[in-house]
Amino acid sequence: TGALYHHFQNKLGLYRVVRTDVEQRLLDRMTGAAAGRDSFRLRQALVVGFDFAVDNEFTRILGEAAPYAEEDRVAEFLSDITRGGTSTGRVLAATWRASVLTVTDAESAAESREVLARLGAAF
């Protein structure tokens, strides 16, 4: 633990580094998915991000808002690709996070994924 605290100062410092890295990897995938046709951008971003979180077992770390962050990078990204306001991005990010946190098995993952796909397609 001495080496960890030397580099990260405390548990929150370690969490920030890990969370920032995982969140950036999520956003990279969502950005790539959103590069397609306009009518499917949101749907693709939500589903690809969901698959990334579930497949890599990052549901808890990505399903909760960062406790230290002043900004919500996922909400900002979703606001940008929908061309909606800040509230739109926050609602979509909260919905995405709730979907990720509801995954307990393959059946619940498939159901949550389908809900996100329908939400993204309807927006």
C-alpha positions as YAML, in Angstrom:
chain: A
units: angstrom
residues:
- id: 1
  name: THR
  ca: [0.00, 0.00, 0.00]
- id: 2
  name: GLY
  ca: [2.91, 2.34, 0.54]
- id: 3
  name: ALA
  ca: [3.75, 2.48, -3.15]
- id: 4
  name: LEU
  ca: [0.09, 3.09, -4.05]
- id: 5
  name: TYR
  ca: [-0.25, 5.96, -1.61]
- id: 6
  name: HIS
  ca: [3.07, 7.39, -2.81]
- id: 7
  name: HIS
  ca: [1.71, 7.63, -6.37]
- id: 8
  name: PHE
  ca: [-1.96, 8.28, -5.71]
- id: 9
  name: GLN
  ca: [-2.03, 9.90, -2.26]
- id: 10
  name: ASN
  ca: [-5.24, 8.08, -1.23]
- id: 11
  name: LYS
  ca: [-7.97, 5.72, -2.44]
- id: 12
  name: LEU
  ca: [-9.84, 8.51, -4.18]
- id: 13
  name: GLY
  ca: [-6.71, 9.40, -6.15]
- id: 14
  name: LEU
  ca: [-6.40, 5.81, -7.36]
- id: 15
  name: TYR
  ca: [-10.12, 5.72, -8.17]
- id: 16
  name: ARG
  ca: [-9.83, 8.93, -10.21]
- id: 17
  name: VAL
  ca: [-7.05, 7.54, -12.37]
- id: 18
  name: VAL
  ca: [-8.88, 4.27, -13.01]
- id: 19
  name: ARG
  ca: [-12.26, 5.96, -13.55]
- id: 20
  name: THR
  ca: [-10.81, 8.56, -15.94]
- id: 21
  name: ASP
  ca: [-9.12, 5.84, -18.00]
- id: 22
  name: VAL
  ca: [-12.20, 3.62, -18.20]
- id: 23
  name: GLU
  ca: [-14.48, 6.56, -18.97]
- id: 24
  name: GLN
  ca: [-12.16, 7.73, -21.76]
- id: 25
  name: ARG
  ca: [-12.19, 4.25, -23.27]
- id: 26
  name: LEU
  ca: [-16.00, 4.31, -23.11]
- id: 27
  name: LEU
  ca: [-16.19, 7.73, -24.76]
- id: 28
  name: ASP
  ca: [-13.75, 6.67, -27.49]
- id: 29
  name: ARG
  ca: [-16.02, 3.75, -28.39]
- id: 30
  name: MET
  ca: [-19.18, 5.84, -28.22]
- id: 31
  name: THR
  ca: [-17.61, 8.53, -30.41]
- id: 32
  name: GLY
  ca: [-16.62, 5.96, -33.01]
- id: 33
  name: ALA
  ca: [-20.12, 4.47, -32.97]
- id: 34
  name: ALA
  ca: [-21.71, 7.90, -33.34]
- id: 35
  name: ALA
  ca: [-19.66, 8.67, -36.45]
- id: 36
  name: GLY
  ca: [-22.23, 6.90, -38.64]
- id: 37
  name: ARG
  ca: [-25.44, 8.18, -40.18]
- id: 38
  name: ASP
  ca: [-27.26, 10.89, -38.24]
- id: 39
  name: SER
  ca: [-30.44, 8.90, -37.75]
- id: 40
  name: PHE
  ca: [-28.60, 6.10, -35.93]
- id: 41
  name: ARG
  ca: [-25.91, 8.08, -34.08]
- id: 42
  name: LEU
  ca: [-27.53, 8.08, -30.65]
- id: 43
  name: ARG
  ca: [-28.71, 4.49, -30.91]
- id: 44
  name: GLN
  ca: [-25.28, 3.23, -31.89]
- id: 45
  name: ALA
  ca: [-23.50, 5.25, -29.22]
- id: 46
  name: LEU
  ca: [-25.81, 4.06, -26.42]
- id: 47
  name: VAL
  ca: [-25.64, 0.39, -27.45]
- id: 48
  name: VAL
  ca: [-21.88, 0.30, -28.10]
- id: 49
  name: GLY
  ca: [-21.23, 2.02, -24.78]
- id: 50
  name: PHE
  ca: [-23.56, -0.41, -23.01]
- id: 51
  name: ASP
  ca: [-21.85, -3.41, -24.59]
- id: 52
  name: PHE
  ca: [-18.43, -2.06, -23.61]
- id: 53
  name: ALA
  ca: [-19.47, -1.59, -19.97]
- id: 54
  name: VAL
  ca: [-21.16, -5.00, -19.68]
- id: 55
  name: ASP
  ca: [-18.61, -7.05, -21.65]
- id: 56
  name: ASN
  ca: [-15.70, -5.64, -19.65]
- id: 57
  name: GLU
  ca: [-17.56, -5.80, -16.32]
- id: 58
  name: PHE
  ca: [-17.32, -2.04, -15.83]
- id: 59
  name: THR
  ca: [-21.00, -1.76, -14.91]
- id: 60
  name: ARG
  ca: [-20.45, -0.44, -11.42]
- id: 61
  name: ILE
  ca: [-17.65, 2.03, -12.11]
- id: 62
  name: LEU
  ca: [-19.41, 3.45, -15.19]
- id: 63
  name: GLY
  ca: [-22.94, 3.05, -13.88]
- id: 64
  name: GLU
  ca: [-22.39, 5.55, -11.10]
- id: 65
  name: ALA
  ca: [-21.65, 9.21, -11.67]
- id: 66
  name: ALA
  ca: [-18.10, 10.15, -10.72]
- id: 67
  name: PRO
  ca: [-18.21, 11.43, -7.14]
- id: 68
  name: TYR
  ca: [-15.43, 13.95, -7.66]
- id: 69
  name: ALA
  ca: [-16.22, 15.28, -11.12]
- id: 70
  name: GLU
  ca: [-17.53, 18.77, -11.70]
- id: 71
  name: GLU
  ca: [-18.56, 17.78, -15.21]
- id: 72
  name: ASP
  ca: [-20.28, 14.72, -16.58]
- id: 73
  name: ARG
  ca: [-18.35, 13.83, -19.70]
- id: 74
  name: VAL
  ca: [-20.87, 11.20, -20.82]
- id: 75
  name: ALA
  ca: [-23.74, 13.68, -20.49]
- id: 76
  name: GLU
  ca: [-21.77, 16.30, -22.43]
- id: 77
  name: PHE
  ca: [-21.06, 13.81, -25.20]
- id: 78
  name: LEU
  ca: [-24.71, 12.74, -25.45]
- id: 79
  name: SER
  ca: [-25.83, 16.37, -25.46]
- id: 80
  name: ASP
  ca: [-23.43, 17.11, -28.31]
- id: 81
  name: ILE
  ca: [-24.49, 14.24, -30.56]
- id: 82
  name: THR
  ca: [-28.20, 14.88, -30.03]
- id: 83
  name: ARG
  ca: [-27.73, 18.63, -30.39]
- id: 84
  name: GLY
  ca: [-29.88, 18.92, -27.29]
- id: 85
  name: GLY
  ca: [-29.31, 21.04, -24.25]
- id: 86
  name: THR
  ca: [-27.50, 20.15, -21.08]
- id: 87
  name: SER
  ca: [-30.67, 18.67, -19.58]
- id: 88
  name: THR
  ca: [-31.05, 16.32, -22.55]
- id: 89
  name: GLY
  ca: [-27.53, 15.01, -22.09]
- id: 90
  name: ARG
  ca: [-28.02, 14.55, -18.35]
- id: 91
  name: VAL
  ca: [-31.28, 12.63, -18.77]
- id: 92
  name: LEU
  ca: [-29.79, 10.38, -21.45]
- id: 93
  name: ALA
  ca: [-26.66, 9.75, -19.36]
- id: 94
  name: ALA
  ca: [-28.75, 8.93, -16.29]
- id: 95
  name: THR
  ca: [-30.86, 6.53, -18.36]
- id: 96
  name: TRP
  ca: [-27.75, 4.89, -19.79]
- id: 97
  name: ARG
  ca: [-26.23, 4.50, -16.33]
- id: 98
  name: ALA
  ca: [-29.45, 3.05, -14.91]
- id: 99
  name: SER
  ca: [-29.52, 0.53, -17.75]
- id: 100
  name: VAL
  ca: [-25.95, -0.50, -17.03]
- id: 101
  name: LEU
  ca: [-26.63, -0.89, -13.31]
- id: 102
  name: THR
  ca: [-29.67, -3.15, -13.87]
- id: 103
  name: VAL
  ca: [-27.59, -5.89, -15.49]
- id: 104
  name: THR
  ca: [-27.50, -8.99, -13.33]
- id: 105
  name: ASP
  ca: [-27.47, -11.73, -15.97]
- id: 106
  name: ALA
  ca: [-27.61, -12.28, -19.73]
- id: 107
  name: GLU
  ca: [-31.38, -11.87, -19.84]
- id: 108
  name: SER
  ca: [-31.39, -8.51, -18.04]
- id: 109
  name: ALA
  ca: [-28.48, -7.36, -20.22]
- id: 110
  name: ALA
  ca: [-30.41, -8.19, -23.39]
- id: 111
  name: GLU
  ca: [-33.51, -6.42, -22.09]
- id: 112
  name: SER
  ca: [-31.61, -3.27, -21.06]
- id: 113
  name: ARG
  ca: [-29.75, -3.23, -24.37]
- id: 114
  name: GLU
  ca: [-33.04, -3.40, -26.26]
- id: 115
  name: VAL
  ca: [-34.49, -0.53, -24.23]
- id: 116
  name: LEU
  ca: [-31.46, 1.64, -25.03]
- id: 117
  name: ALA
  ca: [-31.67, 0.74, -28.71]
- id: 118
  name: ARG
  ca: [-35.34, 1.73, -28.83]
- id: 119
  name: LEU
  ca: [-34.66, 4.96, -26.94]
- id: 120
  name: GLY
  ca: [-31.82, 5.86, -29.28]
- id: 121
  name: ALA
  ca: [-33.86, 5.07, -32.38]
- id: 122
  name: ALA
  ca: [-36.86, 7.07, -31.18]
- id: 123
  name: PHE
  ca: [-34.93, 10.20, -30.29]
...
